[in-house]
């Protein structure tokens, strides 16, 4: 199990989140972020729910942040609609 100290050492996004948000909120936000790339000490992450991007320096300072980068699924009043796979009815499928 990772402790907060280990996360801070390896992921600059945790440095930023723990400075700006309470611990439980920071953990909830971090679960939705996935690492995209790193170049010249800038780390880019993408929110899996909202697809907003955030760029953080290796020291944990925010460089760029989309408006929806730190939103979680619990921020929405209802869960996003998930389309069901519906089988099309054809005349042949009635007899199968």
N, C-alpha and C positions, 0 to 999 in steps of 0.2 A: 504494500500500500504506500503510495506517495504521500509524503508530508509536504506542508507548505514550503519549507525550506528547500526541498529537492526541486519542486516545481519552479521556484524563483531562480534557481541556479540554471535551469535548462531552457525555460520559456519566458522570453521578455514580456509576453502578453500578461502573464501572471503578475509581474511587477507592477504593471499599470493597473490591472483590475483590483488588486489588493489595496492599492493606494486610493482608488476612487470609489470603491463600493464595499459594503459590508461583506464578510466572509461567505455567507450563504448565497448572497446574490452573485458574488464574483464566481463562485463554483458553478452556479446555474448557467451563467453567461458563457463560461469557459467550455462547458460541455457542448455548446452549440458551435463553437469555433473550430475550424480545421485549418491546419497550416498549408499555405500555398507555396511561398517561396522566400528565399533570403538572398539579398544582394547588398553588399557594402554596409553591413550592420543594420539593415532595415528588414524587418520581418513582416510579411504580409499574411493575414488570416482572412478567412471567409466564413460568414455566418451560414450554417447549413439550412436554417429555417427561412431567413429573409434574403439570403444571398448578398448581403451588404459586406463590403470590404473594410478592413482596418489595417493600417500600417503603423508599426511600433518600432522605435529604435532599440538597439541592444541594451540601453540603459533603462528602458521602460517608459520612454516619453512618446506620446502619441504624435505621429507625423500627419496622418490622414485618417479620417473616419467618415464613413457614410452615415446618413441619418438613421438607418435601421440596423447598423452593425451590432449593436448590443441588445437588441430585442430578443426575447425568448418566446416560446410557444404560450407561456402563461400570461404574457402581456396582451394577448388577443382575447376578446370576449367569448368567442367560440372557436373550436378547433377548425383549421382549414378544411374545406370540403374535399373529400377524397372520392374521386369518381370510381364507381363500381364497374367492373367488367361485365357488360351485358351481352349475352349471346343473341345474335340476330335470329329471329324466327323466319325460317324459310319453309316452303312447302315440303321439302325433302326432310328437314329435321323433325317434322311432326311424326314421321313414320319410323324414326330410328330408335 
